[in-house]
Amino acid sequence: MSLKLKNIGFGLSVGMGISFLLFFEFVLLGEFVSLTDIQPASAQELLSTPQNMDPATPKISEAAAPTVLATPQQAGAISLQPRPSAPPPTPTLNIEQLILGNPLDEAEQAQLHAASLAFVAPDFYSSKAVGEAINGEGYGHPSNICGPLAIAILQEGAILSNRTAPYEFWLLNPDVDEDLAKLKSVFAESRFESKRDKTSLNKVDWASSPLMAGDFLYLFSGSRGNFEHMLAVTRVDEDGRAYTVTNHNTEEEGFIITEELLYDPNNPGEGLFYKWTEREKSLLGSTGFDGYQLWRLKEK
């Protein structure tokens, strides 16, 4: 065999040896590298969802949005959004003693009304700032802050103590056992009476079934609605008109937090309860077709 052929044969042998070593190293590494360490972004996001917290640890930062609860919470039952991996910062709230009765006297009603006005934010960005002050940064979108907002107002108005974190009412849904238990705990039967009315909001006789300052309501969308909502009644004037400070969608500003008329018993058709059940306004949000659940302080 010539020297040139020997050199070629030697080169091929060396090349094959190197290739075999590289292949063996790849297989060996494959035994030690777990495929579960390589995850798509969606799986990593899923892992970031917090586990159940100790019940004694406040989960406070909708108290969204929402859905979303707030959207106000979109699409019928409140849609689920990822919760933060750590409790949002606790807002500064009143620690007044619980008011043991209803109806509220004049001073108590004035305190509730004044407290509610501190949450008014007539444009999207200020509404978002208020929402995050209540519920924590990243969890205060004015489209889904309705539950935490209502609870914070009732706390500032001395209807509820601050032992409840407003965040716990973010995207709350009474069809979920855990959320229903929360409602029963915060609005305990020993202090609150509860009423479920399945009449569409635009068909309720508010003159004979008036709301009172301090009432907490959960509005059910029904099959014709597209979001569910929570609110606190913040005042009732001398003519029986009921008002709230709540988040709602508008054509001009988007989602904002303002004081709004809920209904006028002397002029049916005026107020949010009629707007939310009006076909022409459905793109801004529809709810209340399956009525509401009311929690009210018991009489003194």
N, C-alpha and C positions, 0 to 999 in steps of 0.2 A: 504494500500500500504506500502511496506516495506521501511525502511530508505534508503537502497541502491538504490531502483528504483526511489525514490524521488530525490536523488542526481544526478542520470543519467538524469532524465527529466530536472532538473534545468540546468545542463551543456549544454544539447542540446538547451534549450531556449536561454541561453547566447550566444552560438555560432551562432545561427541563427540571433540574434540581431546584433552582430558584423558584420556579413556578409552583412546584410541589410544596415548598416551604411556605410560600405566600398563601396558598390554598388551605394548608393545614392551620396556619395562624388565624385566618378568617373564620374557619369552622370552630376553632377553639374559643375565640372571642364570642362567637354566637352562643356558646353554652353559658356564658357568664352575663351577657347583656339581656335583660328581660324586656320583652316587647311591650310590657305594660308601662315601662318608663317613657315610652314615646306615645303621646296622646294628642288627639286633635284639640283645637282650641275649645270646642264645645264641651269636651270632657273636662278640661281644666276649669272652665267656668262652672261646671256642675260641682266640682270639688270645692269651689270657693263658697258655695252655699253653706251657711252656718248650720251646725247641728243644733238640736233642741237645747235651749239655755236653761239654767237653773231657774225655777219659778221665782226664787227670791231675788234674782238679778233683774233689774229693770231693763226692758228691751227698748227703751225710749231713744229717740233721736235727739188718715193717713199726721192717714195720713198721710194718699197719693192720688200720685199717683198714682193709681190708680189712680186700678184698674185702672191708674188705672187707673179708691175706693177710691182717691178721690175717686186722665179723663175725670170729671168725676169718674169713677170706675166704669170702664167701658164694657159693652157687650153683655148685658144681662147680669148674670152672676159676676161678681167682681173678679177680674182677671188676676192671675198670679204673677207677681214680679219677684225677682231674686231679692232676698233680704240681705242686709249688710252682714259682713263676717264678724263685726263687733258692734255692741250697742252704740247708737249715736249719742252725742252729748246730751245731758239732761237740761231742758230749758228751765228758766227761772219761773216758778209758778207760786201762786198764793198757797199758804198753808192754813187758811182760815178753817175754823171748825165747820163740820157739816151742818147744813141747815136742816133741821128735823121737822119739815112740814111744807105744806103747800095749800093754798096759794101763797106766794111770797108777799110780804108786806111792801109798802111803798119804798122804804129804804133799800130793801133787798132787791127789788126790781130795778131801782136806779143803779145799784152797784153792778148788777149783771149787765145792764145796758152799757154803762160806761166801760166795763171790762171788754165787752165785745167790740166796741169801736176802736180799741187799740190794735185790733187785727185787720182792720180795713186796709186794703192795698189795691188801688184802682187801676193798676197796669200789670202786665205779665211779670216784669222783672221784680217789682216790689212784692208781688204775690209770691213769687218763687223764694224771695228772701224771707218772707214771713213763714212760708212753709218749712224752710230749712231751719229757721230758728226754733220751730216747734218739733220737727221730726228728724233733724240731722242733715248734714250736707250730703246732697245726692239723693235725698229721700223726701224732698219737700216740693216736688213739682205741683203747681196749682191745679193740675187736672185730677190728682188723686189724693189730695190732702184732707178730704172732707171729714173723715172720722177723727183723726188727731186734732183737727181744728175745732170741731164741736166739743171734744173732751177738754181741750185747753181752755176754751171759753167758759165752760161750766166750772172748771177749776178756778179760773181767775174771778169768776162771779160767785165763788164760795158755795156752789151747789154740790160739788164733789171735792174730796180731799185730793192731795197730790200723791197719794199712795199708788194711784194708777198712772202708768206711763202712757201719754197720748199715743206714742208709737204702737202700742198694743192694739189700737183701733185702726191701724193703717191697713187698708184692703180687707177689713173685717167682713166676714160673710156668715150670717146666722145659720145658713144651711150646713156649715162645718161645725162639728160637735165641739171642738176646742173653742171656736169663736162664740158659740152659743153659751158655753160655760162661762166665758169671760163676761158676756152681757149680764148673765144672771148673778155673777159675782159683784160687778160694779153697781148694777141697779138691783140691789137685793130686795126681795119681797118684803122684808121688814121695814123698809123705808120708801120703796117706790111701788106704785101700782102700774100695771102694764095693760095695754089694750091693743088688740089686733083688728084692724078694719080693712077688709079686702075691697072696699069701694074705690073705684078710680078717683084720684085726687080732684079731678074736675067735676065730679058728681057728688062729692060730699057736701052735706048741708052744714057749713061751718058756723052758721048762726045757732044751730041747736047742738053742735058738737065742737065748741070752740077750743082752740089751743091756748095754752097758758105760758107765760114767761117761765123759762127753766125747763120746759119739755125737751126731751131728746127723742128724735124720730129716725127711724130707718125706713127708707122708701123702697118699695119693691117694683121692679121694672115691669113685670108681667111680660106676656108674649109680644106685645107691641113696643116695648121699650128697648133701650140699648145700653142703659147703665143703671146702677143702683146707687143710693146716696144716703149720707147721714148728715144731720144738721141739728142745731139747738135753736129753739125759739128764744130770741133775745129780748123781745119786748112785745107788748100788746097795747095799742093806744086806746084812748077813751072811746073811740068809735068801734072798737073790737077788731081792728086790723092787726094781723100778726106779722112780725118781721123776724128775719134771721140775718146773721152775718155768716156768709158761706162762700165757697168757691163755685163758680159757674162759668159757662162758656158764653162768649159774646162775639158778635160779628166784627166789631171794631177792634177790640183789644185781645181777643182770645180768652184764655182762662184768667179770671181775676177774682179777688176777694172783696166783696162789698156788702153793705147792708141792703137787703132787698125785701120788698113786700111779698109775703107768701100768699095771702088772700085778703080780700075785703068782703066781709059777710053781707054788706049792703050793695055790693057791685060785683056779683059773680062774673068771672072772666078776667079779672085783674089779678096779677101776681104770678110768681114763679110756678105755683101749682098748676096754673092754666097754660103757661108757656111751655112747661115740660110735658104737657099732654096735648099740645097743639100740633097737628100734622104739618103745618107750614114751617114749624120751627124744629122739625125732627132732626135735621142735620146738625143742630147745635146740641142735641141730646134729648132723649125722651125717657121718662120714668114715671113711676107712680100709678101705672095702669092696674097694678095688683094691690093698690092701697099702701098702707103703712103700719108699722108697729110703733107704739108710743110708750115711753116710760116717763112717769110723772111723780114728783114727790107727794107723799100722802099728806092728807090734811093734818094740821097741828092739833 
